[in-house]
Structure formats: C-alpha cells, structure tokens
Amino acid sequence: MTKLRLAIVGAGPAGIYAADILLKAERQFDVSIDLFEQLPAPYGLVRYGVAPDHPRIKGVITALREVLDRGDIRIFGNVNFGTDITLDDLKQHYHAVIFATGAIRDADLDVPGIDAHGSYGAADFVSWFDGHPDVPREWPLEAESVAVIGNGNVALDITRMLAKHADDLLPTEVPDNVYQGLKASPVTDVHVFGRRGPAQVKFTPLELRELGELRDVDMVVYDEDFDYDEASKAAIETNKQVKVIDRVLQQWRTRPSVNNAGGEASRRLHLHFWAKPLEVVTDDEGRVAAIRYERTKPDAEAGVVGTGEIREIPIQAIYRAVGYFGSPLKDVPFDERHGVIPNHEGQVISADSNSRVPGLYATGWIKRGPVGLIGHTKSDAMETVRHLINDQGQWWQPAHPEEEAIPALLAERGVRWTDLDGWHRLDEHEMALGAPHERARIKVVPRDEMIAISRGE
C-alpha cells in the first residue's frame, strides 16, 4: 500500500482542518502528516487574530486541540518556510505540500496622507493586542480622538479594543503589556467610517451588539444616515441578519448617554455611514490631524456615488481595517494583485502559464482571499483534500520520505523547533500564570521565552 507523506505549511484552522479531513477521508493509502508553523505555538489567527474578549470564537481552539491531541499529526513550530525549510527540501521528503499560511498583511487604502505618523494597519494592531511575538511590545496609544476605516468585523474588533476600558479586559487572556498600554490610553472618541449605509455593513449582529454592551461608552449614530432608499428597505425586509443589525442601530438612536453612575459616559463611539475617506490631513510635523471625507449616497446599482459634500473631523490617529492580504512564499507561485496563491479548487497553478504545478496545493485565505468565517475553512479544505487524493499519479517521488529525516534536517540547521509536547508545556505555563488572577491564561509574548518554555530549557 502506498503511503502519502504530506507537509502542511501553516498550523492555523485551515492547516489543521485539512490534516483532519485527510486522515478521516476514504482513501487507498496510509497517511503521515507534518505541520510546519513559523510561530512557536499553533492555531494561527484564532490565537493571534481574534480579540481577547471573544471567548466564544476562541472556543474553536478546543476543536483544533482535539485534532492535534490525537497524536496522529506531527507539528514543527518555530520553523520558517523558505529559510529553515525550503520547497526543495519538501520535495526531497514528501509527496505533496498544502500551503495554509493565511493572510496577515493589511490591504492598502489609497488615500493621500495614509502613511502619516499616527496611521496604522489593523493587522499590526490586532497582532499587538493579541501578544504576537514578532511585533513591538509597546503601542503608541496617545490619541484622544481616533478614526477607524472599515465596516467589517475586524474594524469592530479594533473599535471595541480602543473604546473599552482596560479593566474590563482583565478576565480575558490579554497580555500584561497590552493591558498596561490600554489602561494609559487617553481616548475619549472613536469614529468608525463606512462608505455605504447601515443596511450594507459587513459585520455580524453579534459583533455589533457587543459594542453596545461596553461599560461607560456611549453609542453615537446620526439620524441623517437612516433615510433608507428602496434597496436598503428591501434588504432589511428580506435578510434576517440585516434586520437584526437595523434593530440594534435603531435602538441606539434613542438611547440616552449615561454611564453606570448615571452621569455622561466618559467615552463615545461614533458610527459614520455614507462616508468615503478622501484624505488624512496632517499637521506641520506630518502627524495625523484630521480625516476628510465625502458624504456618499446610493446609486442605482447597489453601489455609492459621492454627493460633493466634504466634511472633516479632527483626529490624532487612524486605523485602516479594509481587509487583509496574503504574503508570497519563496519559490511558490503568487498572485500579487489578489494576494493569493493562484489555484484551481486548491490545486496550485503557474502564475504565468495557467498550468498545474504538481505536488502543490493551497487552502484557507491564501487560497481564496481573506473572506468568510472560520467555519468556511472546513469546506475549503475538503475541496483541496479531494483533489490531493485524486492526484496520486502526480505526487512527487521523494528520495528520503522517512519520518526521522525531518528532525535530523532541522537539528543539522540549528533550528530550535517546538513540538506538540512543547505546546502543551507552554499552554500549561500560560494557564498557570493566569490562575492566581482568576484568568483563563496570561499569554507569554517574547518569542525566545515561548521557545525556551516549549523546549523545557
């Protein structure tokens, strides 16, 4: 019987789901899977891309942990594809590889001034407040008035973290340096801007509702944004999710501004719809000073057009949350325009000739772009795995498929890799740090410390 030696690059939900689906699939061969992850810990964006006050979404980790803890998948953490291990290496030791590296860069926002001092990308800020080991420990939280560009769930995550009082994050796994940074923030106003109207937003009702539950934060919406056109009215009538979003927003229109003590809230969260960013206005020192935007209105084709009415709001910082973008991988085809590995249903194709590249597959956001929720990743992986199984005749023929070759190769190159036992050590260490404070965990942030704990050094 043939044995498939498979490498998966990326140990987030996409990579782990792909491994699990393949192991459970009907097939005529045995399978041996190695997961490679550039971070010392697994779970990808579930660990480093979801706000710490979202335990419901973090619950996905429980399902992923069950897959890894079965013991039929090896994991090599702290291994960087392209340097620590290359595509040529994989061809020497595996029959195929699935790339599941996600999308962690910010998409560009093409407006003048967007690169000013005080302008930030959502991905970097999310990585900071989630304790990603490869971003600085400190974050410049000096602004009293902040703008967030975008109407998706990431925009709301950022908005909530900026507006929420730091003490209300203490029950979560927020790293201590993040708590201290947010605690010192002088923010009073957070302004969220979306080009379209309330009936066209991309966030989910749950995310929106959570904003309204923030302690001592007033929700500010503007009556002028709710003069619905026929398309918006139809969306509210026919789409349950849009109807719930409208109901929440309508309640906020009449809600009084109070804090728990009965006085005025100390922070305000403004939602600006029909607002297209035109320019980030800067001061004489090149710092963010205001956002200039144009009021929009619906066109006849489910889009928007400018009204010519220009407005300006003073701010001292701006965050763009207009989408994530994939990063190229060494020696692997890449579509620079869309930020994905070019593929047909997960089978990688050449960027210039549109022909199949044997042995290479993709799944998750690096396959289809950063759209859809975590649940979509499962069906995505099933499609890719189906092709992998059916492509047996096109697999690579590795010279050294034996399993012990990989640890020997990494050791020879001086790679301090982490394994599943190491993740368990780090996991238990973080939970022990949190226990005295009645917290689920306190994340270890420095990479060297994560590696040392994982390796028992």
Buried (B, 14 or more C-beta within 10 A) or exposed (E): EEEBBBBBBBBBBBBBBBBBBBBEEEBEEEBBBBBBBBBBBBBBBBBBBBBBBBEEBBEBBEBBBEBBEEEEBBBBBBBBBBEBBEBEBBBBBBBBBBBBBBBBBBBEBEBEBBEBEBBBBBBBBBBBBBBBBEBEBEBEBEBEBBBBBBBBBBBBBBBBBBBBBBEBBEBBBBBBBBBEBBEEBEBBBBBBBBBBBBBBBBBBBBBBBBBBEBEBBBBBBEEEBBEBBEBBEEBBEEEEEBBBBBEBBEEBEEEEEEBEEEEEBEBBBBBBBBBBBBBBBBEEEEBBBBBBBBBBBBEEEEEBEBEEEEEEBBBBBBBBBBBBBBEBBEEBBBBEEEBBBBBEEBBBBEBEEEEBBEBBBBBBBBBBBBEEEBEBBBEBBBBBBBBBBEBBEBBBEBEBBEEEBBBEBBEEEEBBBBBBEBBBBBBEBBBEBBEEEEBBBBBBBEBEBBBBBBBEE
